[in-house]
Amino acid sequence: MSNLYPEIEPFETGMLDVGDGNRMYWAVSGSPDGAPAIILHGGPGSGHSTRLSCYFDPAAYRIIAFDQRGCGQSLPHASDPATDLSVNTTSHLLRDLELLRRHLGVDKWLVFGVSWGCTLGLAYAIQNRQNVAALVAAGVTTTRRCEIDWLYRGIAPLFPEQWTRFRNGVPADQREDLVAAYYELLGNPDPAIRAKAAQDWHDWESASISIDPNSKPSAKWAEPSYRMARARIVTHYFHHSGWLEEGILLRQAHMLNGIPGVMVQGRLDLEAPLVTAWELSQVWKDGKLVIVDNAGHSPSDPGMSEAIIAATDEFASKTRSEEGV
């Protein structure tokens, strides 16, 4: 991880009223005069990690981070069972992005998405291509039903012990659709049932995030409020297939042509198998697919951070060249 740019404090932060009773936390770091770049975190519901900002040269970029609705420092927080998730959908997040862009006075920005953030970034770029200078996606997802089914059923034979515990966490008559079952458990009025469901959900996810069997999930996963918010949000999104028509992002990916970009994909990614990035690359001709051998889904896996930084450095150089710097 030594190749990452250093962590730096933001020079500007705020809470943006995005409507529906929601206020979105945002932060800007790096150079005030740098090329704007927006970071779309994963999950859904993981919140921004300061490490994601370290993929950008702070001398070259105006690095913009934010917490999507219901997580991180955004309010209201989904760990509170009273928080209304009906106003937390993909279309809401896409509108939030545009509100933030206009609030910060950005014309075009580089869009960087990780995991679920790739889905959000692709949807944003297709809908707002005139506002996207470049697109970098790491651990590519499009949130198709087949991708969700793989995560919560198809991958099971690779982790039989963890799968058995995950499956046994729901009533026997609800095991046909585990995403739906956990979605219901996380809405149960009994706080003990909700807490166990959030823990079981994260135990299963932690099994496959890295190819390193000794890797540990983020320390945030140990925080009950973090687990609850993230589990509620991710099951909410996946139960509704991200509110995306099945396969729509791949069918519309031709609209990305004209936008330069890079897809960074671990060949051994178990959570977001390579096939999705490859399918995207067949349509998005201006998107370069970089396959990192011996890497999984985590941006921390060997070779992933180097490939991501190579992409952001390349676009920073192009921006400076275009501006005559």
Phi, psi and omega in degrees: 000000185291344181282351180293151171291155185291151174288133180228157180282144175294148176265354179206136176221165178186172174240116183260125176286113183253008178094173179060024182078011182257139172238128188255125178281136176222157180212144179235131179226179180087220183261126178301335181257009182282173177292127182293137175222133180250134182256127179250109184284168183269200182125262353302152175097008182283335185078162182286140172251133181300336179297330180296330178290340183283000175274003182237138176292114183293344177276343185251337188241147164266100192268117185249124178236155176204161175259123179297164185310135172085357184224173181060232179260003177287152185230149355288157186269137184289353175291339176278118183299343179279349181292126184281113179271357179293341177255027177231088181225172179301317180296325175296317181294323178295321177292322178300319179299317180292322176299318180292318180301313181291322180299323183269000177069034181268134175276294176233148177222155170284132179255124180239118180237144177239127177057241176306328178300335175293315177303311181297319180294319178296315180298319180295314183295322178295320183279332187227047188300333181291346182255005185248117178279325179196163182225124176240126183234130180237125184071065195293130174227155171232002176058039169288159179300323180295328178289319178294316179298323177298315183297323189243018171201306187300325183282353188308317183299341180278341182223065188298323181292311181292325179296319180299317178295319181296315181293322181285353179284352180238158179303147186304326183277005181239016187274359179289325179230094186289329177297314179297321182295315179291327176302318179290318180298323182285352173255007181293141180293342181277116182299329179293321178293318178297316182296318179295320179297319179295320179293314180298320180299314182286330175299319179292315182296326183292342183294328192240007188288334182226155176281347178278113183295344180261003181290151180243143176294168178307146179301336179298334182295343179277350182273120182305320181292324177295311180302317183295312181298313183295316180296318178298315184290314184293321178290326177299314181290314185287328176298329180258016179052035178066013184055034180243133174302137186306122176075009187297324183292322177289323179293329181261005185296339176299338179288347177281343182298134190106341175259118178288149180192172179223134171252121180254118189225126173287131180297331183258022180294114180272333182276329177225082185305150186307331186304324181294315178297320180296315178300319179296319182294337179286341182254316180274089187290337178269006177255123181269128178268120177250113181263125181257109179293149178064025176235149178253221186275334185287132175298346180274351180294156184307127176090341183291310183296323178299318182290322179294315180294324176301321180291313182292324176296320180298315181289330176295319179295319179295321180296315180296322179295317180294329181273358179077024180277000000 
